[in-house]
Amino acid sequence: MYLYVGSSDIGRDLGFYRDRLGGELIWRSEGFGAEVAAVRLGDGPLVLLADHRPAPSALPIWAVEDLDDELARLRAAGWEEGARRVEVPDGPCAVLVDPSGNEVALLERVRPGVMERRSG
């Protein structure tokens, strides 16, 4: 799991998470027209500051074994909403909206380890 946090200025926001909150910069990367920085704030999920996400926003992302199977399971349980498909560094996601309007995402890690390799 990680939190995908929208940023209007990666450098400024990184300063807040690293210098003010005491987070550890794990990696910072640019590619495909986006800049993303991963920050560890203790034992919880990584915080990914992303300039291609709207700011302010935070998208919690949970890993599932098989995205299509999980969506089929949700539909069988009565879920009738659509899901917006997006890609993150380690695979495809389905962004769902809860009844209160909060976004959550399910991720199938088809590129496991890609996040860790960026830390080099």
C-alpha positions in Angstrom: 0.0 0.0 0.0 1.1 3.6 -0.6 -0.5 7.0 -0.6 -0.4 8.8 -4.0 -0.4 12.5 -3.0 -1.0 15.4 -5.5 1.7 18.0 -5.6 1.8 21.4 -7.3 5.6 21.8 -6.4 7.5 18.6 -5.7 10.6 20.4 -4.3 8.5 22.5 -1.9 6.4 19.6 -0.8 9.4 17.3 -0.4 10.9 20.0 1.9 7.8 19.8 4.1 7.7 16.0 4.3 11.5 15.5 4.7 12.7 18.6 6.6 9.6 19.4 8.7 8.1 15.9 9.3 11.4 14.1 9.4 10.7 11.8 6.4 13.3 10.0 4.5 13.6 10.5 0.7 13.6 7.1 -0.8 13.8 8.2 -4.5 12.9 11.0 -6.8 12.3 10.5 -10.5 11.1 12.2 -13.7 9.7 10.3 -16.6 6.8 10.3 -19.0 6.1 14.0 -18.3 5.7 13.5 -14.5 7.9 14.0 -11.4 7.4 11.7 -8.4 9.2 11.5 -5.1 8.8 8.7 -2.6 9.1 9.6 1.1 9.0 7.2 4.1 7.4 8.6 7.2 7.9 5.8 9.7 6.4 2.3 9.5 3.4 3.2 7.4 3.0 3.2 3.6 5.3 5.3 1.4 4.0 8.8 0.5 4.4 9.3 -3.3 4.4 13.0 -4.1 3.2 13.3 -7.7 3.0 16.4 -9.8 0.5 14.7 -12.2 -2.1 14.2 -9.5 -4.3 17.1 -8.6 -3.3 19.0 -5.5 -4.7 18.7 -3.0 -5.5 15.1 -3.1 -4.4 11.7 -1.6 -5.2 8.4 -3.2 -4.7 5.3 -1.0 -3.6 2.4 -3.2 -3.9 -1.3 -2.1 -2.3 -4.2 -3.9 -4.5 -7.1 -5.1 -3.4 -10.4 -6.7 -5.5 -10.0 -9.8 -7.2 -6.8 -10.7 -9.8 -8.2 -13.0 -10.7 -11.0 -10.5 -11.1 -8.4 -7.7 -13.4 -6.2 -9.8 -15.5 -9.3 -10.7 -15.7 -10.2 -7.0 -16.9 -6.6 -6.2 -19.5 -6.8 -9.0 -20.7 -10.2 -7.7 -21.1 -8.6 -4.2 -23.4 -5.9 -5.6 -21.0 -3.1 -6.5 -22.4 -1.4 -9.6 -20.1 1.6 -10.0 -17.6 2.0 -12.8 -13.8 2.1 -12.2 -11.4 4.5 -13.8 -8.3 2.6 -15.0 -4.9 4.2 -14.6 -1.2 3.1 -14.6 1.2 3.7 -11.7 4.9 2.6 -11.8 4.3 -0.9 -10.6 1.1 -1.7 -12.6 -2.5 -1.1 -13.5 -4.9 0.4 -11.0 -8.7 0.6 -10.8 -9.7 3.8 -9.1 -13.0 3.4 -7.2 -15.2 5.9 -5.5 -16.8 5.2 -2.1 -20.3 6.3 -1.2 -18.9 9.6 0.3 -17.0 10.4 -2.8 -13.5 9.4 -1.6 -11.2 7.7 -4.2 -9.4 4.4 -3.4 -7.4 2.3 -5.8 -6.7 -1.3 -6.3 -3.3 -2.2 -7.9 -2.1 -5.3 -9.6 1.7 -5.4 -9.3 2.7 -6.6 -12.8 6.0 -4.8 -12.4 7.0 -5.8 -8.9 10.1 -4.1 -7.5 10.1 -1.2 -9.9 9.6 1.2 -7.0 12.4 -0.2 -5.0 14.8 -0.1 -8.0 14.2 3.6 -8.2 15.9 4.1 -4.9 19.3 3.6 -6.4 
